[in-house]
Amino acid sequence: MEGCTIAQAAYLNGVPLVVVRAISDKPCAEGRVVDYNTFEKKAACDCARIAARMVKL
């Protein structure tokens, strides 16, 4: 939701934008439930990895 508002403002001002999101509420198979703190760390690392690859482009 927040990404849409930021994207609209960027579009209206001619600013390129990429929004990277992590979905934290997907259903997991039994025994694969991840607590929020573990998920948050993984999501942060994944987003940092994506950003680093984009900078290399």
Secondary structure, 3 states (H helix, E strand, C coil): CHHHHHHHHHHHCCCCCCCCCCCCCCCCCCCCCCCHHHHHHHHHHHHHHHHHHHHHC
